[in-house]
């Protein structure tokens, strides 16, 4: 019995010694986060590939996915901007003009709302092409940007050769734009936005029948919900789809 008691005493002493020497170190490591960072199996690093398919449709012509055509124009700061400046970014495209008395102010107020939603996202931008480049010089566009609170460094208000801008609108994006002296403002154009992914492809969600909606209506605001003709706003779904592409 005495030998057995000595054995128990010896074991207890070893356990006590282990506690004195090692437990404080373990506690210190847990406190400093070393174990949770390096040894916890439930906290393994996530794979670098975080690609999440958005489910958004590609817009196709004869089976070919449509990309943004090449372009080169001058922005509100006098800098040359091309389609390559948007590579790796999700962005929205519009056609407008600074003296537009009807839909443009509403469109750009909606775009500013989108801009503010994605504040801090370096890979989000907007490309606004003026359809009245003879009046909309870089200086005019800079003042316009300041008036509307446009401050995203990837939001370029672009001016340049009129023929090239109209070709880009009507043939590149199929977003209608034209001069028309008989209407207020002297120009007519679509109030639609196009959504572009990081690789320059035109994308959109599908409608209830499985067809791409192609463009997003840009005139009616989220707060309005719908206009007098029952046209439902699409700014909210555009925001959702921008976020999906940013995560893609």
N, C-alpha and C positions, 0 to 999 in steps of 0.2 A: 504494500500500500504506500509506503513512504516513497519508494522509487517512482511509483505512478504519480504521486503528488508532485515530486520533483520534476517529472516530465511535463505535467500541466503547468507548473510554475515557469518552466523554461519556455514553453510555447507561448504563454501569456506575455512573457518578457519580450520575446521576439516580435509579437504582434504590436505591443506597446511601442517598441523601438521603431518599427516600421511606420507607425502612426506619427510619431514625433518627427521622423526624418522626412517622410515622403508626402504625407497628406497635405501639409502647408504648401508644398510645391505644386501639387495637383490643383488645389484650390486657387492658387495664384494663376495658373495657366488657364483655368476655366474663366476666372475673372477677367483676364486679359484677352480672352477670346481665341487663344491659340488652338485649343482642342476643337472648338466648334468650327473654326475656319479650316483646319488642316486634317482632322481625323474623323469628324462626324460623317458617317456614310450617307446621312440624309441631306447633307449640304454640299454634295459634289458639284463642281462647276458645271454650268449648263454648256451644251455644245455651242461653238461659235456660230454655227449655221442656225439662225433663228428665222429662216424664211417661212412665212405663213401665206399660203395662197389666198388671194383676196376673193376669188370667185367672180370677179368682174370680167365682163366680156371684152374681147378684142374686137375692134371694128374692122371688118374685112371688105375688100373689093375683089371679086372673082377669086376668093380663096386666099388672098394675100392680106396679111395684117397691115393696116395702115399706120404709117409712122408720120411724125411731123416732118414736113418738107424742109430742106435746108433754107435758112434765111439769114440775112445780115442787115441790121438796122441800127439806128442811133438812139440811145436812151436819153432820159431826162438830164443826165449829167454830161452829155456829149460823148459818151463812150460807145464804141461799137460793140453790139451784142449779137451773137449768133445762136443758132440752135444748140451748138456745142456747149455754150455756157449753162445750159439747163440739163446737161447729161448728169445722171445720178440724182436728179431731183424730181419730185412730184410737183406738177404745176397746172394752173388753170389758164386757159387762153380766152381772151375776149377781143372784140373789135368795137371801137367807140370813137368819139371825138369830143374835144374839150368844151365846145360851145353847144353841145347837144342839149336841147331844152326839154327833152321828154324822158326817154328811158335810161340814158347813160348815167345820170346822177343816182338813180335807183340801183342800177347794176353795180356801180362802184361803191356805193354804201354797203351793199351786200358783200362785195369782195373785201372791203375793209373789215367787216364782221368776221369773215373767214380768216383774213390775215391775223386778226387778234386772237382767234381761237387757236391758231398754230404758231403763236408767238414763241420764239426760241427754237423752232425747228429749222435748222440750217439747210435741210434738204427739201424745203417747201418754197414755192415761188409762184409768181403770176407774170404772164406776158400780155400786156395791153397794147394793141396795135391801133394807132389812130388812122381813121379813114379820111382825115382832112389834113394831110401832112404839110400842105402849103401854109396853113395857119399854125398848126401845132408844131412849133419849133421846140428844140430841147428846153429852151427857157420857159416857154409857155407850159410845157408838160411838167417842168419842175415846180412851177407855181401851182399847177393843178394838183400835183402830188401832195404838196404841203397843205393845200386847202382841205383835202380829203383825209389827211392823216395817214398817208401811205408812207410806212417806214421800214417795211421788210426790204432788206438789201437785195433780195432776189426778185423783187417786183419791179420790172422794167417797163416804162411807158415808152413805146417805140415809134419812131418816125423815120421817114426815108422816101424812097421813090414810090410815087402814087401807084403806078402800074404794077409794081412788084407787090405792094400791099394788097391791092384788089385781087391779084392773081392768087396770093396766099389765102385770102379769105374765101373766094369763090371756087377755086380749083383745088387748093390744098386742104381746106377744112370743110368746104361746102357750107360755110357760114355766110349767108347772103350779105353783101354790102354794095351800095351803088350811090351815085350822085342823083339827086332828084330835086330840081329847083322849085317844083310845085308843092313841096311839102315843107312843114316847119323845120327850120334848121338847115335845109338844103341837102340832106343826106338821109338815106334809109338803110337800116341794117337790122340784123337779127339780135334779139336780146338773149341769145343762148351762150353758154359757156362750154368749152371742150376741156376734158380732163386728160392729162398726159401722165404716163407712168415714168419711172426712173430710166427706162430704156428708150423713151421717145415714142412709145406706142399710144395711140388714142384708145382710151378705155371707157367703159360705162357699165352700169348695172343693167339687168334685164327687166323687162316689164312682166306683167302677169302671164303673158303668153310665151315667155322665154325668148323674146327678141330684145336686142340691145336698144336702150333708149337713145343712144348715140350722144345726145347733148343734154345739158341741164339747163332748165329755165332760170334765167338770172334776174328777172325783173321783180318778182314778188318776194317780199321779205318773210322771214320766219314769223315775225310778230303779226304780220297781216294774215298769214295762213293761206289766204286765197284772195284773188282780185274780184272785181265786180262781175267778171265773166265766168267765175267759178274756176279759174286757173289756179291750181294748187301749187304752193311754193315748193321748190326743190333744193333750196339752200341747205336744209337740214340733211337731206340724203347725200348732197354733194360733200358736206363735211364728213359724213360717215365713210364715204368712199375714198376721200383723201386719206383718212386715217388708215383704211385698209391697205391702200397702196404704199403708204409710208412704212407699214409693217411687212410688206411683201419683199 
